[in-house]
Amino acid sequence: MTRREEREALFALLFEMSFSELTAAEDVLAIEKEERSYDTEYIVNSYHGILSSLTDIDGLIEKSSNGWKLSRLSKVTHAILRVAVYEMVFNNLPVTIAINEAVELAKKYDHEKAPAFVNGILNRIADEKQLKDKKK
């Protein structure tokens, strides 16, 4: 699997998880590992990383979404943002890559206005966390 495919699989896991209780998150991963071979180290580690940082990730998203409550976001948009925020803030992926990948996922899976919305939120988070100036 390419990294882009792994990221798309991670998005799919988070989207699926949004329809179940957090206590079932491990079950979602176990089922998808078996059915779709979502068992790469990157997917598993990132999935667990997102779950363990979910409160912080969602806090950043809500703070940067200009008064939108998380409940107003589509489940697709929310899952895309969770992946990108985790990669930028907790996994040190360069901001330009994280944002571009998130926008591409939004173009593929979300409504037509979602890519610009996703881009705006992620840029605000990157600015707030001063991630754009970091040297990799």
SERO-976904 format. One record per atom (N, C-alpha, C): residue in three letters; x negated, y negated, z. Coordinates in steps of 0.001 Angstrom, whole numbers, plus 524288, in hexadecimal, padded with zeros to 5 digits. Layout:
<sites>
ALAXYZ...
</sites>
This chain:
<sites>
MET7FCBC804A680000MET800008000080000MET7FC957FB2380000THR7FE1E7F7547FCEATHR7FB577F25A7FD14THR7FD217EF54801E6ARG7FA447EB4A8034AARG7FBC07E81A807CCARG801187E591806DAARG802227E3EF80216ARG807387E198800D5ARG80B957E596801ADGLU80ABD7EA6980012GLU80E987EE89800DDGLU80F4F7EFAE806AEGLU80B007EF9B80998GLU80B5E7F06780F3EGLU80E787EC01811CDARG80D827E73E8100FARG810507E2B681236ARG816247E327810F1GLU817657E4DA80C43GLU81CDA7E58780AB7GLU81F6C7E9D580DFCALA81C897EDF280F0EALA81E877F22A8125DALA81F647F031817EFLEU81BD07ED0A819DCLEU81C527EAC781F14LEU821307E75081F58PHE821F47E42381B59PHE826B87E0EE81B01PHE82B937E46981B32ALA82B897E8B181839ALA8300A7EC3C8180EALA831157EE9D81D6DLEU82CF37F00682030LEU82D957F22882575LEU830177EE2A8291FLEU82E3C7E95F828E0LEU830617E54C82C48LEU836067E40682AD8PHE837277E410825C9PHE83C817E32382411PHE8400B7E7798261DGLU83E5F7EC4B82588GLU841717F0B782779GLU842117F07D82D62MET83DE47EF0883010MET83E0D7EEAA835BAMET8420E7EA9A83781SER842E77E69A8345CSER8468F7E277835DFSER84C317E46483642PHE84D3A7E8FE8343APHE8527B7EB3A83498PHE8530B7EEFB83930SER84ECA7EFB283C1FSER84EFB7F34284094SER84D0E7F0708456FGLU84D917F2E9849D1GLU84BA57F0B584EB5GLU845A97F10E84ED1LEU8432D7ED898519ELEU83D787EDB585209LEU83B8E7F2DB85458THR83EB47F54885792THR83D187FA44859D3THR83C9C7FE7A855A5ALA83F107FDAB85129ALA83ED88017A84CF3ALA83A6C8004984914ALA837417FC6384A37ALA833237FACE84695ALA82F5E7FF4084559GLU82E148025084938GLU82A8E806C284844GLU82D3280AE8844E8ASP8324A80B848459AASP8352A80F418426AASP8353A80D8783CB4VAL835ED8087A83BD0VAL835DE8066483678VAL830AA807A5833EBLEU82C69806AC836B3LEU8273B807C483493LEU8268380D9383391ALA8281B810DB83729ALA82772816848368AALA82A648188A831C9ILE82F26816B783118ILE832478186C82C94ILE82FBF816A38277EGLU82E21811C282742GLU82BD980FAE82278GLU8267D812068214BLYS823988136082551LYS81E968160E82480LYS81F8181B1C8218BGLU8237D81DF38232FGLU824A182306820D9GLU827128227C81B70GLU82AF281F0E81AF5GLU82DDD81EA181613GLU82AF481BA9811CFARG827ED817B48134CARG8257D8145380F5CARG81F96813F180FCDSER81D458171681302SER8179881708813C5SER81599811C0815ACTYR8189D80F2581907TYR816F780A3181B4ETYR8137180B5581FF7ASP80F1880DC681EFAASP80BC380F5082352ASP8062B80D6C822CATHR805518095D81FAATHR800048075581F4ETHR7FEA08048A82463GLU7F9BD8043582572GLU7F7F08019D82A3BGLU7F9CF7FBF682A70TYR7F99D7F94D825FCTYR7FB487F3D7825D4TYR8010D7F34C82747ILE804637F68A82500ILE809FC7F63882616ILE80B187F75F82BD6VAL808FF7FBA182DC9VAL809FC7FD3983330VAL807EB7F92783705ASN803177F76A83653ASN800CF7F38A839E6ASN803B77EE55839AASER805127ECA6834EDSER807DA7E7AD8345BSER80D557E801836A8TYR80FFE7EC51835CCTYR8153F7ED16837EETYR8151C7ECB683DE2HIS8117A7EF8684043HIS811047EF42845F5HIS80F4D7E9CC847C0GLY80BD67E75B844D5GLY80A267E20D84626GLY80E9D7DE2B845FAILE811E17DE9D841FFILE816667DB2184192ILE81A257DC188461ELEU81B377E0FD8473ALEU81ED67E23384B8ALEU81CCF7E01F850BESER817BE7E09F851A6SER815987DECF856A0SER815467D8D5856F0SER815737D6328527DSER815247D07A85261SER81A3F7CDFB8509BLEU81E687D0F385089LEU823597CF3384E45LEU825617CA28850ADTHR825127C9A6855CCTHR827017C4EB85863THR823ED7C02785695ASP81EBE7C0968564EASP81B787BC3E85488ASP81C727BAFC84ECBILE81CD27BF0884B94ILE81DBA7BE45845FAILE822F67BB8D84513ASP8270A7BD8B8477FASP82C327BB28846D3ASP82C657B5A584905GLY8298C7B4AA84D33GLY829477AF6384F5BGLY826DB7AB9384B81LEU822B37AD30848F4LEU820327A9DE84500LEU823D47A8E784065ILE8268D7ACF483EC1ILE82A267AC6C83A57ILE82E877A89B83BBEGLU830E87A96084041GLU8354B7A602841CAGLU833867A05A84284LYS82F0E79F97844ECLYS82D0679A50845CBLYS82BF07977E840A5SER82A5E79A6483CADSER828DB79817837AESER82D47797F4833AASER831DE799C38351FSER8361879A0D8314DSER83A067958F831B8ASN8383679132833AAASN83B4478C59833C5ASN840D078D02835CEGLY8414478F0783A7FGLY8465578F5F83D03GLY849987942083B96TRP847B07975783817TRP84A8E79C1D836CATRP849B17A01583B1ELYS84DD57A27883CE1LYS84D667A6D28408FLYS84BD97ABAA83D68LEU849137AF3383FE6LEU847877B40583D38LEU84C427B70983B2BSER8508A7B6A283DECSER855427B97183C47SER857777B7698371BARG856017B2B78358FARG857CA7B0888308EARG854867B27782BF8LEU84FE47B46E82D0ALEU84C8E7B663828D4LEU84E9B7BB9F826EDSER84E1D7BC89821E2SER84F847C1BB81FEFSER84BA17C5AA82225LYS84D3E7CA7A82285LYS849C57CE9282483LYS845087CF34820F0VAL845B97CE4C81BEBVAL841617CEA881834VAL83D6D7CA5081951THR83F4A7C584819A5THR83BD77C11581ABATHR839027C1DE81FE4HIS83BD47C38C823D4HIS839897C44B82901HIS835317C86A828DDALA8361A7CCBD82634ALA832267D0DE825D4ALA82D557CEF0822DFILE82E227CC1581EA7ILE829BF7C9F281BA5ILE826867C64381F0BLEU829257C2CD821D2LEU826647BF1382535LEU823687C1D582991ARG825B17C5DE82BCAARG822FC7C8BB82FF4ARG81DDD7CB1782DFBVAL81DFC7CD6482962VAL819357CFAB8272CVAL815237CB6A82654ALA816B07C72A823DCALA812F47C30382292ALA810B57C06182769VAL814007BF4182B3BVAL812157BCC183010VAL80E477C063832D3TYR80FA17C5538331ETYR80C077C90D83595TYR806CB7C911832B6GLU806F37C95682DA1GLU802117C99982AACGLU7FED77C49E82B48MET8015D7C02182B54MET7FE7F7BB2D82BCDMET7FC647BA4E8314CVAL7FFB07BB0D83528VAL7FE6C7B98A83A80VAL7FB967BDD683D83PHE7FD417C2A083CE8PHE7FB2B7C6DB8401BPHE7F75B7CA7283D3BASN7F7827CA6283810ASN7F4317CDEC83508ASN7F01E7CAFA831CAASN7F00A7C5CB83257ASN7EC267C26D82FD6ASN7EBD37C2ED829EDLEU7F02A7C4228275BLEU7F0477C40F821ACLEU7F00B7BE5981FFAPRO7ECF97BD0981C0DPRO7ECE07B79581A48PRO7F2677B59B81918VAL7F3737B0D581AB9VAL7F89B7AE8181A53VAL7FAA67AE9C814B6THR7F7637AD44810F9THR7F9397AD1480B93THR7FB167B266809B1ILE7F87A7B67E80B4BILE7FA0E7BBC8809C3ILE7FF2B7BD4380C77ALA7FF7D7BC5581193ALA804327BDB28148CALA808F67BADC81261ILE808707B5D581151ILE80CD57B2D080F51ILE80E4D7B49F809DAASN80A757B55F8067DASN80B8F7B72380128ASN80E597BC678012DGLU80C7D7C00980452GLU80EE77C5378048BGLU814867C4DD80691ALA8156F7C18880A6BALA81AB17C0DA80C87ALA81E577BE7980873VAL81C697BA9F805ACVAL81F957B82A80193VAL820E27BC247FD4EGLU81D2D7BF6C7FBE9GLU81E2D7C3757F7F4GLU822487C75B7F9D9LEU8220F7C8DF7FECBLEU826187CC56800F6LEU82B6E7C9A7800D4ALA82B8E7C4A58021CALA8307C7C1BB8020BALA832A97C1617FC7CLYS82F4F7C0A27F8ABLYS831137C0727F337LYS833687C5B27F19ALYS831237C9DE7F378LYS832D27CF1B7F1E8LYS837BA7D0EE7F4C6TYR8382C7CFAD7F9CDTYR83C457D1F67FD09TYR8404D7CE2D7FF3DASP83F577C9257FF05ASP842BD7C568801AAASP845987C2037FDACHIS848CC7BE757FF92HIS84BC67BB087FC19HIS8483A7B6E97F9ADGLU84A267B4167F5D4GLU846E57B09E7F2ACGLU844687AC147F5A3LYS846C47AA627F9E3LYS8448C7A60A7FCEBLYS840C67A7E280127ALA8408E7ACE98020AALA83D4F7AF0A8063DALA837777AE1580586PRO835487AE9F800CFPRO82F9A7ADCE8005FPRO82DD57A87180251ALA830B37A45A80103ALA82F3D79F1B802D3ALA82FE379EA8808BAPHE833FE7A0F580ADCPHE834ED7A0E58107CPHE8308B7A3B38135DVAL82F2E7A85B81185VAL82AF77AB7E813D6VAL825CD7A87B81393ASN824B27A63880F19ASN81FEC7A32A80E60ASN81FA479EAB81244GLY823F279BDE812E3GLY8240C7976981676GLY82322798F981C19ILE825C579D0881DDEILE8252279ECA82347ILE81F887A0988243FLEU81D6C7A3AA820ADLEU818237A5B882170LEU8140F7A16582141ASN814D079D8681DFCASN8112A7992181DE6ASN8116D795FD822EDARG816167954682518ARG8168B7928682A28ARG813CD7958A82E7FILE8146B79AAE82E82ILE811CD79DE583275ILE80BE679D87831C6ALA80A1179DDF82CF7ALA8047579D8D82BE7ALA802427984082D95ASP805337941782C96ASP8037D78EE482E40ASP8035978E7A83434GLU8078779050836B4GLU807D978FF483C66GLU803787930B83F03LYS80265797A283D05LYS7FE6479AFB83F4CLYS7F8ED799B783D34GLN7F88D795D0839D0GLN7F3A87942083763GLN7F0DA798AC834C1LEU7F3D179BB7831E0LEU7F1A27A04082F42LEU7EF4D79EF3829F0LYS7F0F979AA7827B8LYS7EF137993682274LYS7E965797958227CASP7E78A795A0826E1ASP7E21E793C782734ASP7DE58797ED82905LYS7E06279C7B82A8CLYS7DCF97A0A682C75LYS7D9867A2C98281DLYS7D4B77A39582956LYS7D11C7A61F825B1LYS7D1687ABF682697LYS7D1C27AEDB82274LYS7D20E7B48D822E1LYS7CCC07B6F282202
</sites>
